[in-house]
Amino acid sequence: MIVLAGCLFHDAPPTRYFAPPSELASNDDPPVEPPPAAQPVRLRRVRAASYLTEQIVWRSSDVESGLYEQRRWTEFPSRYLERAMVTALNRTPGIRRVESDPHAPTLDVELLSFEEVLAPAHEAEVEVLAVLRAPSHEVVFDRLFSARRPISEPTGAGAARAIGAALDDVVQQVAAQVAAQVPRSAPSRSKR
């Protein structure tokens, strides 16, 4: 009975919160006005796989993953992706991000992986599915982008740093692909 009572009153380690130190997701730079010739793009939908919530995910193989009990993100990973994607699009030459232009191509992104990989190498992985559609709703590209970064220190902070770096890499890949393939808008007709 004494042993069982000790188990009932055992204190669990405190929950620890992490934020990936992404330069793009935490950018406070004032917005830069793109040149008028830049092609408009609308970031429409940012989602994440259902298991990517506030709990930090680990993966030990291609068939096994889990959630850390005491490690949490300060926000949902989809919010980090959205902020980083907005910053990357705003910084990419040749395109300008618009909020509500119905005639602009649209970009949808889905976060598929935002995790600490334990084996065979200890690294962070971020994977994003990006779909760019022309104003006619025709798919311009539907592509998976991914990045891995080594985790140099075996701590929650080390994993968060590596995930932040991988996130920055992935959104820059997506933004570059958008700039390379965004459909050119038709020249506007002046009214006479």
N, C-alpha and C positions, 0 to 999 in steps of 0.2 A: 504494500500500500504506500509506503514512504517513497519508493522509487517512482510509482505512478503519479503521486502527488507532485514530485519534483518535476516531472515532465509537463504537467499541466501549468505550472507557474514559471516555467523557463522563459526568459525574455528572448525574443527573436531579435536578431540584429536590426538596427534601424534602417528604414528605407533611405536610399541615397538617390539623388536626382542629378542628371547629367544633361548638358546641352552640347551638341556637336559644334566645335568652334569653326564654323563655316564662314569664310570671308563674305561669301555671297548671301547667305541666309541672314546674316546680322548686319548687313551693310546699311550705314546711315548716311551715305553720300546723298547730296541733293540731286534730284533728277536732272539729267542732261537733255537738252532739247535736241532731238535728232534732226538731221537735214531734211528739208521738205521732200527730197527725192527718195528718201528711205521708204522701203515697202512696209505697209502696215501689217501687223500680225496681232491676233487677239488670243491671249491665253484663256481658254474657255474652262476646261475642267481639270482639276488636280485631285487625284484620288490615291488611295493606298490599298494594298491587299488587306483583307480583313484582320489578319493576325498582327499587322503592324500598328499597334496601339501605343500606349505610354510605357508598357513594359519593354525592356530591351531584349532583343532576340539573339540567341546564340545558335550556331549550327555546327555539328561535329562531323557530318558527312552529307552526301547528297540525299539521304533518306531520313536523317534525324535532326530535329531542331527543337528548341525549347525556349522558355521565357525565364529570365532571371527573376527571382522572387523579390529581392530587395533593390534592384536597379531599375530606375524609371527615367524616361525622358521628361524634360520640363514641359514639353508640348508634344502633340502628336507628330510623328515623322512627316506626314503630309504637309503640315504647316512649314516645316523647314524646307521641304522641296518647293513649295509654292513661293516662298520669299526668295530662295536662291534662283528659281527660274525667272522670276520677275526681274531681279537684278541682272542676271546674265543676258536676258533679252534687251534690257535697257542699255547695256554696255556693248552690244554687238553691232558693229558697223553695218550699214545697209538695211537695217530693219528698225521699225519703231513700233513699240507696243501700244496698242490702242485698247480702250475698255469696251466700247459698245458698237463699233462699226460693223453693220451687218454684211458689208461687202468686202471685209477683210478676211484673209485666210485664217483658220482657227487651229490652235494647237491644244491637244488634249494630252495630258501626261498621267501615268499611273506608276506609283512606286511599288515595285515588286519585291525588292530586297533592300534591307537597311539593317545589316546585322554583323555581328562578330563571328567570324569563321574560326573555329578552334583547330581544325585539322583538314588536310595534311599540313598546311602552313597557317600560322596565326595571323590573320589579316581581317580587314574590314571589307565588306562588299556592299555596294549600292548598285541597284539595277532599276532602270526606268524604261517603260514602254512609252514611246512618243508617237502620236499620230497627227500629221499635219494635213488639213483638208483645204482645198481651194474653196472660194466662195460658192462654187457650184456643188459643193459637198463631195467632189471627187477626191479620193485619197491621193495625196502627193507622195507621202511616205508613211510607212507603218513599221517602226524599227525599234529594236531593243538596244539600249545603251547601257554599258556597265563599266565600273571601275573598281579596282581593288587596291588597297593600300596596306602595307605591313603594319602590324601593331607592335611597336617597339618596347612598350612596357606592359606587363601582364596585369593591368588594373582597369577598372571601369573608366578612369580618365584617359588612359592610353587608347582604349577602344573608341571612346567618344571622339578623340582627336583624329584618329584614322578614318572614322566614318565621316566626319566633317570634311576632311580632305577629299575623300572619294565622292562625296556629294557635290563639291565644287567642280571636280573633274567631269562628272556626268552631265551636270547642267550646262557646262561650257561646250561639251560635245553636242548636246541637243541644240543649243543656240546656234552653233556653227553650221549644223546641218540645216536648220531652218533658214539661215541667211543664204546658204548655197542653193536651196531648192524652193524658196518662197515664190509662188506665182507672181509675176509682174502684173500690177494692176493696170487696167486700161487708162489711158490718159483722160483726164476729165475734160468734158466739152464745155466750152464757155457759152454763156447765154447771150444771145444778140437781141 
